[in-house]
Amino acid sequence: SVFVAGSAVLLRPMQIANRQLAQERQIVEILQGAAADHDTVGQVDVRDLEARVVELATGNYAVDIDAATFDERKMTRDPVRSVKVAADQDLAQIKSRAKYAVVHVLMHDGKPQFVVLPIRGLGFGSMLYGYIGLSGDTETVVGLGFYEHGETPGLGAMIDDPAWRRLWPGKKVGQPGGDVGLGVARGPVVPGTAEARHQVDGITGATWTGQGVTNLLHYWLGEHGFGPYLKKLRRSSR
């Protein structure tokens, strides 16, 4: 037991480093996919991406927290720096969340071009950790990817399939009434329907994973998640 405990302690820095690399890779992939189709690709550079800490309740940037050393998981476990999520609000089934989050914004002429937001929530048998990229208007998806999960290989783990990930760019976040409509359909999306603007095809045999993705998107893009921040970002993009 001493050997196992010691190994866990020694391996932890490596595990954290690997997680950070996976996070960075997802962000780069999302932005590269967005840049390929963006009108201002010749005017912006992904190296200009800026990490900022956001207070979720207000949508304001926190000036006294360093994004480079921010640890969202550690903060989530801190009762002072986290909040419990009420059961009727906890679509993502996360139980609690940090009061702050790190977002990545790409600016051009003082206006947001892209924003990449961290997302997490319960899938079929594991917690899904990933990012969603939105255009500067905060209404159009430019990419989505998960860097950590334990979903079933060949089924729920198909959320990593590049073909499935390519279904997300261009999907719209909000419904006409203002509610979040983005998510995964129960089966194939029917072209030309109202849902086709917001949904991607479900994964065969992985209904619960798809529902988990939908739930976490509705939570993090809603009022208890990044809703206040996205409202401020929309105003600055005009």
Secondary structure, DSSP 8 states (H G I E B T S, - for coil): -HHHHHHHHHHHHHHHHHHHHHHHHHHHHHHHHHHTT-TTTTT--GGG-EEEEEETTTTEE-TTS-TTT--HHHHHT-SSSEEE--TTT-TT--SEEESEEEEEEEEETTEEEEEEEEEEEE-SSSEEEEEEEEETTSSBEEEEEEEE----TTTGGGGG-HHHHTTSTT-BSB-TTSSB--EE-SS---TTSGGGGTEE---TT-HHHHHHHHHHHHHHTSTTTTHHHHHHHHHHH-
